[in-house]
Amino acid sequence: MISFILNSETINTDSHPGTTLLDFIRYGQNLPGTKIGCREGDCGACTVLEGTLNGDTVKYKSIVSCLTPLGNAHGKHIVTIEGINLKNLSPIQETIVEQSATQCGFCTPGFVMSLTGHGMAEEKTNYQKAIASVSGNICRCTGYKSIEKAAENISELLKNKDIDNPINWLVENKFLPEYFLHISEKLAQIEPMSNDSGLFQIVAGGTDLMVQKPEEIAETNINLFYNRSDLKGINEEKGNIIIGSACNATDIMNSETIQKYFPEIESYFKLISSEPIRNMGTIAGNLANASPISDLSIFFLVLNANIILKESDNTRTIPLKSFFLDYKKLDLKKGEFIESLIVPIPTLNFKFNFEKVSKRTHLDIASVNSAIYLELNKDIIENCSISAGGVGPVPKYLHQISNYLIGKKITNGTIIKANEILQKEITPISDIRGSKQYKRLLLRQLLFAHFIKLFPESISLNELIS
């Protein structure tokens, strides 16, 4: 039995846990405000809010219901556009109307839900954060300027929000209905869902599998890992950062432990999908999908991460760079799952950078992506790791160029020679994201970008391309 709160009502259903939350909302509960768009997590028309009990408070985030297995809603508060309706329009809805930020109206519920979720966050608002909150929402009518103006005005309306108790403040100021004040008590009464030990398809955030094989997920037995507390958490211990496999990209991006060593993590992760997808997609799912352009794989490959694989009471640890065997093939035995990712804490004198090229800057799958990790002694490279995606059948750790750069002085000539080695190490193919020649050029440019960004006083683009 799946139990959760949908708007103000408690839901108990024996529907298949692999059914999409979107279809359950629209067809099972007759709530048509949540729209069916792309069914791939790109357009945001199906955006809803997911509230999770944390102590005695509920924390909310935006998710796309088209990629959410119904079972992941267990123990949550799911809020649709109907669930925020008041007697009059909320200030967010009213601002959308005043700024003519809607035309056909199909995408409007998604924008309203994303902006409402932004208001519910326990942080100060500003225009940039309001705009970021709708990064997963697409509109084909307005040209976005009216939406941007609405977001600016909404950030002004929220500037005096009580960040210690945003829900109370939003209720008092007629942004939300009063029933939100009692959701924590309702959620506390729902028993956790038991873990299934069968050798079934594992589903976590659903952002890959619900695109690739939704019919199969909706009809077969599945193991839901999204809400497993034993697979969450990011901790520092014994010289390593331990990341639970059910942590999503937002968890990693917002982790104080990660931020301590990678202060630019937010700018890197803003290149990894949209906010709702980051709120859902787990580290294990991103790795196990085995995509050659997996952003998180590329990110953690250069950090010499290890993964712990578990089956029953047995575990084994392998380097992440050994996990990817061939296209969509992993060193993963039957019955094993990813328990955690182990990242060695970097040395004090290190530099790191992540780059990505895609057709759309912030929402798209990469054409080519790359990361670099360097340990330095003045201007001499003492240790080097470079990874790249989109240039081979797997997320690729570039051994040859990494080994070449060790012991080298950072000069334009060194980087030019490194690119020659790089081009011999990669094997891109032509596909929908570009020709193999284009991908070679892209990776060359990303290699140059790494060094130009990290060593602007030593490296000159003009000399690299002259």
C-alpha positions as CSV (number, residue, x, y, z in Angstrom):
1,M,0.0,0.0,0.0
2,I,1.3,3.4,-1.0
3,S,0.3,6.2,1.4
4,F,0.9,9.9,1.0
5,I,-0.7,13.3,1.2
6,L,-2.0,14.7,-2.1
7,N,-2.8,18.4,-1.5
8,S,-5.0,18.2,1.6
9,E,-6.1,14.6,1.3
10,T,-4.5,11.4,2.6
11,I,-4.1,8.9,-0.2
12,N,-3.9,5.1,0.3
13,T,-3.6,3.2,-2.9
14,D,-2.6,-0.2,-4.2
15,S,-1.8,1.1,-7.6
16,H,1.5,-0.2,-9.2
17,P,4.4,1.7,-7.7
18,G,5.9,2.1,-11.1
19,T,3.0,4.1,-12.4
20,T,3.9,7.7,-13.1
21,L,2.8,10.1,-10.4
22,L,1.6,12.3,-13.3
23,D,-0.9,9.7,-14.6
24,F,-2.1,9.0,-11.0
25,I,-2.7,12.7,-10.4
26,R,-4.5,13.3,-13.7
27,Y,-6.4,10.1,-14.3
28,G,-6.6,8.5,-10.9
29,Q,-7.5,11.7,-8.9
30,N,-9.0,13.8,-11.7
31,L,-6.6,16.7,-11.1
32,P,-6.0,18.0,-14.7
33,G,-4.0,21.1,-13.7
34,T,-0.8,19.1,-13.9
35,K,-0.2,18.9,-17.6
36,I,1.2,16.2,-19.8
37,G,4.0,17.6,-22.0
38,C,7.2,15.8,-23.0
39,R,7.2,12.9,-20.5
40,E,11.0,13.2,-20.5
41,G,11.5,15.8,-17.7
42,D,12.3,18.6,-20.2
43,C,9.3,20.9,-20.3
44,G,8.2,21.3,-16.7
45,A,4.5,21.3,-17.5
46,C,4.0,18.5,-15.0
47,T,5.9,20.2,-12.2
48,V,4.6,19.5,-8.7
49,L,6.0,20.0,-5.2
50,E,7.3,17.2,-3.0
51,G,7.3,17.8,0.8
52,T,9.5,15.6,3.0
53,L,9.1,15.4,6.8
54,N,12.4,16.5,8.4
55,G,12.0,16.4,12.2
56,D,8.8,18.3,12.9
57,T,8.9,20.5,9.7
58,V,8.3,19.7,6.1
59,K,10.8,20.7,3.4
60,Y,9.6,21.2,-0.2
61,K,11.2,20.9,-3.5
62,S,10.0,20.9,-7.2
63,I,9.9,17.7,-9.1
64,V,8.6,16.5,-12.5
65,S,5.7,14.1,-12.0
66,C,6.1,12.5,-15.4
67,L,9.4,10.8,-14.2
68,T,8.3,10.1,-10.7
69,P,7.3,6.5,-9.9
70,L,4.2,6.6,-7.8
71,G,5.9,4.6,-5.1
72,N,8.4,7.4,-4.5
73,A,5.5,9.5,-3.3
74,H,5.1,7.3,-0.2
75,G,5.3,9.3,3.0
76,K,5.5,12.6,1.1
77,H,3.3,15.6,0.7
78,I,2.6,16.0,-3.1
79,V,1.2,19.4,-4.0
80,T,-0.4,20.2,-7.4
81,I,-1.6,23.5,-8.7
82,E,-5.1,22.7,-7.3
83,G,-3.4,22.3,-3.9
84,I,-2.3,26.0,-3.6
85,N,-5.6,27.5,-4.7
86,L,-7.2,30.0,-2.3
87,K,-10.5,32.0,-2.6
88,N,-8.5,34.6,-4.5
89,L,-5.4,34.3,-6.6
90,S,-2.2,33.9,-4.6
91,P,0.4,36.8,-4.9
92,I,2.4,34.5,-7.2
93,Q,-0.5,33.7,-9.5
94,E,-1.7,37.3,-9.5
95,T,1.8,38.5,-10.5
96,I,1.8,36.0,-13.4
97,V,-1.5,37.5,-14.6
98,E,-0.4,41.2,-14.1
99,Q,2.8,40.7,-16.1
100,S,1.0,38.9,-18.9
101,A,3.4,36.0,-18.2
102,T,1.0,33.5,-19.7
103,Q,-0.6,33.1,-23.1
104,C,-2.0,29.6,-24.1
105,G,-1.6,28.7,-20.4
106,F,-0.4,25.1,-20.9
107,C,2.9,25.7,-19.1
108,T,1.6,28.1,-16.5
109,P,0.8,25.6,-13.7
110,G,4.4,24.4,-13.9
111,F,5.8,27.9,-13.6
112,V,3.5,28.7,-10.7
113,M,4.5,25.6,-8.8
114,S,8.2,26.2,-9.4
115,L,8.0,29.8,-8.2
116,T,5.8,28.7,-5.2
117,G,8.4,26.1,-4.3
118,H,11.0,28.8,-4.5
119,G,9.0,30.8,-1.9
120,M,8.9,27.8,0.4
121,A,12.7,27.4,0.6
122,E,14.4,28.3,3.9
123,E,16.6,30.9,2.3
124,K,16.5,34.5,1.3
125,T,15.1,35.1,-2.1
126,N,16.4,37.3,-4.9
127,Y,15.9,37.7,-8.6
128,Q,18.6,35.2,-9.6
129,K,17.2,32.5,-7.4
130,A,13.7,33.1,-8.6
131,I,14.8,32.7,-12.2
132,A,16.8,29.6,-11.3
133,S,13.7,28.0,-9.8
134,V,12.0,28.0,-13.2
135,S,15.1,26.5,-15.0
136,G,13.1,23.4,-15.7
137,N,10.1,25.1,-17.2
138,I,9.7,25.9,-20.9
139,C,7.2,28.3,-22.5
140,R,6.6,28.4,-26.2
141,C,4.4,31.5,-26.3
142,T,5.7,34.4,-24.2
143,G,9.3,34.9,-25.2
144,Y,10.2,34.7,-21.5
145,K,10.6,38.5,-20.8
146,S,7.2,38.7,-19.2
147,I,8.0,35.6,-17.1
148,E,11.3,37.1,-16.1
149,K,9.5,40.3,-15.0
150,A,7.1,38.3,-13.0
151,A,9.9,36.4,-11.3
152,E,11.5,39.8,-10.4
153,N,8.3,41.1,-8.9
154,I,7.8,37.8,-7.0
155,S,11.2,38.0,-5.5
156,E,10.3,41.5,-4.2
157,L,7.1,40.1,-2.7
158,L,9.1,37.4,-0.9
159,K,11.9,39.6,0.3
160,N,10.5,39.9,3.9
161,K,9.8,36.1,4.1
162,D,10.6,34.5,7.4
163,I,13.3,32.0,6.3
164,D,13.1,30.2,9.7
165,N,9.5,29.4,9.2
166,P,8.6,30.1,5.6
167,I,5.4,28.0,5.5
168,N,3.8,29.9,8.4
169,W,4.7,33.2,6.7
170,L,3.3,32.1,3.4
171,V,0.1,31.0,4.9
172,E,-0.3,34.3,6.9
173,N,0.4,36.3,3.7
174,K,-2.1,34.3,1.6
175,F,0.5,32.5,-0.6
176,L,-0.7,29.1,0.7
177,P,-3.9,27.6,2.1
178,E,-4.1,27.0,5.9
179,Y,-4.0,23.2,5.6
180,F,-0.2,23.4,5.0
181,L,0.1,24.1,8.8
182,H,-1.0,20.6,9.6
183,I,0.9,18.5,7.0
184,S,3.7,17.6,9.3
185,E,1.3,15.9,11.8
186,K,-0.3,14.0,8.9
187,L,3.0,12.8,7.5
188,A,4.2,11.6,10.9
189,Q,1.3,9.1,10.9
190,I,2.5,7.3,7.7
191,E,4.6,4.2,8.3
192,P,7.8,3.9,6.2
193,M,7.6,1.6,3.2
194,S,9.5,-1.7,3.7
195,N,12.4,-2.5,1.4
196,D,11.9,-5.3,-1.0
197,S,14.8,-7.8,-1.1
198,G,13.8,-9.4,-4.4
199,L,16.1,-9.3,-7.4
200,F,13.9,-6.8,-9.2
201,Q,14.7,-3.7,-11.2
202,I,16.1,-1.0,-8.9
203,V,14.5,2.4,-9.4
204,A,15.7,5.5,-7.5
205,G,14.9,9.0,-8.8
206,G,13.6,7.7,-12.1
207,T,15.1,10.4,-14.2
208,D,16.7,7.9,-16.6
209,L,14.7,4.7,-16.3
210,M,11.3,6.5,-16.5
211,V,12.4,7.9,-19.9
212,Q,14.0,4.7,-21.2
213,K,11.4,2.1,-20.3
214,P,8.3,3.6,-18.6
215,E,6.0,0.8,-19.7
216,E,8.3,-1.9,-18.2
217,I,8.6,0.0,-14.9
218,A,4.8,0.4,-14.7
219,E,4.2,-3.4,-15.2
220,T,7.0,-5.3,-13.5
221,N,8.2,-5.7,-9.9
222,I,10.6,-3.0,-8.9
223,N,12.8,-2.1,-5.9
224,L,12.4,1.5,-4.8
225,F,15.6,3.1,-3.4
226,Y,14.6,6.8,-3.6
227,N,13.5,7.0,0.0
228,R,16.0,4.6,1.6
229,S,17.5,6.6,4.6
230,D,20.3,4.0,4.9
231,L,21.6,5.2,1.5
232,K,21.4,8.9,2.1
233,G,23.8,11.3,3.8
234,I,27.1,13.0,2.9
235,N,29.8,12.7,5.6
236,E,33.5,13.2,6.0
237,E,35.5,10.4,7.7
238,K,39.0,9.1,7.7
239,G,40.2,11.3,4.9
240,N,37.3,10.6,2.6
241,I,33.9,12.1,1.7
242,I,31.2,9.4,1.8
243,I,28.2,10.0,-0.4
244,G,25.2,7.7,0.0
245,S,24.0,6.3,-3.3
246,A,20.5,7.7,-2.9
247,C,21.7,11.3,-2.6
248,N,20.6,13.4,-5.4
249,A,22.5,16.1,-7.3
250,T,20.9,18.9,-5.2
251,D,22.1,17.1,-2.0
252,I,25.6,17.0,-3.3
253,M,25.5,20.6,-4.6
254,N,24.2,22.0,-1.3
255,S,26.4,19.8,1.0
256,E,28.5,21.9,3.3
257,T,31.1,19.1,3.3
258,I,31.4,19.2,-0.5
259,Q,31.3,23.0,-0.6
260,K,34.3,23.1,1.8
261,Y,36.5,21.5,-0.8
262,F,34.7,22.6,-4.0
263,P,33.4,26.1,-3.4
264,E,32.4,26.4,-7.0
265,I,30.2,23.3,-6.9
266,E,27.0,25.3,-7.5
267,S,28.3,26.8,-10.7
268,Y,29.3,23.3,-11.9
269,F,26.1,21.7,-11.0
270,K,24.0,24.4,-12.6
271,L,25.2,22.8,-15.8
272,I,23.8,19.5,-14.8
273,S,20.1,19.5,-15.8
274,S,17.4,21.7,-14.3
275,E,16.4,22.2,-10.7
276,P,13.6,19.6,-10.6
277,I,15.8,16.9,-12.2
278,R,18.7,17.7,-9.8
279,N,16.1,17.3,-7.0
280,M,15.3,13.8,-8.2
281,G,18.3,12.2,-10.0
282,T,20.5,10.2,-7.6
283,I,24.3,9.7,-7.8
284,A,23.8,5.9,-8.1
285,G,21.3,6.3,-10.9
286,N,23.6,8.6,-12.9
287,L,26.5,6.1,-12.5
288,A,24.5,3.0,-13.2
289,N,22.9,4.4,-16.3
290,A,26.4,4.1,-17.8
291,S,25.9,6.9,-20.2
292,P,29.1,7.9,-22.0
293,I,28.2,11.5,-21.2
294,S,27.1,11.1,-17.6
295,D,27.9,14.4,-15.9
296,L,28.4,13.0,-12.4
297,S,30.6,10.2,-13.7
298,I,32.9,12.7,-15.4
299,F,32.9,14.9,-12.3
300,F,33.9,12.1,-9.9
301,L,36.2,10.1,-12.2
302,V,39.0,12.7,-11.9
303,L,38.7,12.7,-8.1
304,N,39.8,9.0,-8.1
305,A,36.5,8.0,-6.4
306,N,35.7,4.4,-5.4
307,I,32.3,2.9,-5.2
308,I,31.1,0.3,-2.7
309,L,28.9,-2.4,-4.2
310,K,26.7,-4.4,-1.9
311,E,24.8,-7.7,-2.2
312,S,23.1,-9.1,0.9
313,D,25.7,-8.7,3.6
314,N,28.7,-8.7,1.3
315,T,30.4,-5.6,0.0
316,R,33.3,-4.9,-2.4
317,T,35.0,-1.7,-3.3
318,I,36.3,-0.9,-6.8
319,P,37.7,2.3,-8.5
320,L,35.0,4.2,-10.4
321,K,37.3,4.2,-13.4
322,S,37.1,0.4,-13.4
323,F,33.3,0.3,-13.1
324,F,32.6,1.1,-16.7
325,L,33.5,-1.9,-18.9
326,D,31.9,-1.0,-22.3
327,Y,28.9,0.8,-23.7
328,K,26.2,0.3,-21.1
329,K,28.1,-2.5,-19.4
330,L,29.2,-2.3,-15.8
331,D,31.3,-4.3,-13.3
332,L,28.1,-5.0,-11.4
333,K,27.2,-8.6,-10.5
334,K,23.7,-9.9,-10.3
335,G,22.1,-8.8,-7.0
336,E,24.6,-6.0,-6.4
337,F,23.7,-2.4,-6.0
338,I,25.7,0.8,-5.4
339,E,25.8,1.5,-1.7
340,S,28.0,4.6,-1.7
341,L,30.6,6.7,-3.4
342,I,34.0,7.2,-1.6
343,V,35.8,10.4,-2.6
344,P,39.4,11.0,-1.2
345,I,39.7,14.4,0.3
346,P,41.8,16.6,-2.0
347,T,45.2,17.9,-1.0
348,L,45.6,21.5,0.1
349,N,47.3,22.6,-3.1
350,F,44.9,21.4,-5.8
351,K,42.8,22.8,-8.6
352,F,39.6,21.4,-10.1
353,N,37.4,22.4,-13.0
354,F,34.3,21.0,-14.8
355,E,33.2,22.1,-18.3
356,K,30.3,21.0,-20.4
357,V,29.0,21.8,-23.9
358,S,25.4,21.2,-24.9
359,K,22.8,22.7,-27.2
360,R,21.2,24.4,-24.3
361,T,23.5,25.6,-21.6
362,H,21.6,24.5,-18.4
363,L,19.0,21.9,-19.3
364,D,20.5,19.6,-21.9
365,I,22.5,16.4,-22.2
366,A,26.1,17.1,-23.0
367,S,27.7,16.8,-26.4
368,V,31.0,16.7,-24.7
369,N,31.9,17.2,-21.0
370,S,35.2,17.2,-19.1
371,A,36.7,17.6,-15.7
372,I,40.3,18.1,-14.5
373,Y,42.1,17.6,-11.1
374,L,45.6,18.9,-10.6
375,E,48.0,18.9,-7.6
376,L,50.7,21.5,-7.9
377,N,54.2,22.4,-6.7
378,K,54.4,26.0,-7.8
379,D,54.0,25.8,-11.6
380,I,54.8,22.1,-11.8
381,I,52.1,19.5,-12.1
382,E,52.7,16.8,-9.5
383,N,49.5,14.9,-10.0
384,C,46.9,15.1,-12.8
385,S,43.6,13.5,-13.7
386,I,41.4,14.4,-16.7
387,S,38.1,12.8,-17.7
388,A,35.8,13.3,-20.7
389,G,32.4,12.3,-21.9
390,G,31.0,12.0,-25.4
391,V,34.3,10.8,-26.9
392,G,34.1,7.1,-26.3
393,P,31.7,4.3,-25.4
394,V,32.0,5.0,-21.6
395,P,32.7,8.0,-19.4
396,K,36.4,8.1,-20.0
397,Y,39.3,8.5,-17.6
398,L,42.1,9.8,-19.9
399,H,45.2,7.9,-18.7
400,Q,47.6,9.0,-21.4
401,I,47.2,12.8,-21.2
402,S,47.0,12.6,-17.4
403,N,50.3,10.7,-17.2
404,Y,51.9,13.0,-19.7
405,L,51.1,16.2,-17.8
406,I,52.6,14.9,-14.5
407,G,56.0,16.6,-13.9
408,K,55.4,19.2,-16.6
409,K,55.5,22.9,-16.2
410,I,52.3,24.8,-17.0
411,T,53.0,26.5,-20.4
412,N,51.2,27.0,-23.6
413,G,53.5,24.6,-25.3
414,T,52.8,21.9,-22.7
415,I,49.0,22.3,-23.3
416,I,49.4,22.2,-27.1
417,K,51.4,18.9,-26.8
418,A,48.9,17.5,-24.3
419,N,46.1,18.1,-26.9
420,E,48.0,16.1,-29.5
421,I,48.1,13.1,-27.0
422,L,44.5,13.7,-26.1
423,Q,43.4,13.4,-29.7
424,K,45.0,10.0,-30.1
425,E,43.4,8.7,-26.9
426,I,39.8,9.4,-27.7
427,T,37.4,7.6,-30.1
428,P,34.3,9.8,-30.7
429,I,31.6,8.8,-33.1
430,S,29.2,10.9,-35.1
431,D,25.6,10.9,-33.7
432,I,22.7,13.3,-33.1
433,R,24.9,15.5,-30.8
434,G,27.6,16.2,-33.4
435,S,30.1,14.7,-35.8
436,K,33.2,13.0,-34.5
437,Q,35.3,15.9,-35.8
438,Y,33.1,18.4,-33.9
439,K,33.5,16.4,-30.7
440,R,37.3,16.3,-31.1
441,L,37.2,20.1,-31.5
442,L,35.0,20.5,-28.5
443,L,37.2,18.5,-26.2
444,R,40.2,20.4,-27.4
445,Q,38.4,23.6,-26.5
446,L,37.4,22.2,-23.1
447,L,41.0,21.2,-22.4
448,F,42.1,24.8,-23.2
449,A,39.2,26.1,-21.1
450,H,40.4,24.2,-18.1
451,F,43.9,25.7,-18.2
452,I,42.7,29.2,-19.2
453,K,40.3,29.3,-16.2
454,L,42.7,27.8,-13.7
455,F,45.9,29.6,-14.9
456,P,44.8,32.9,-16.6
457,E,48.2,34.5,-16.0
458,S,50.1,31.6,-17.7
459,I,47.9,30.4,-20.5
460,S,46.8,32.4,-23.5
461,L,44.1,31.4,-25.8
462,N,45.7,33.2,-28.7
463,E,48.9,31.3,-28.4
464,L,47.0,28.0,-28.0
465,I,45.1,28.4,-31.3
466,S,47.7,30.3,-33.3
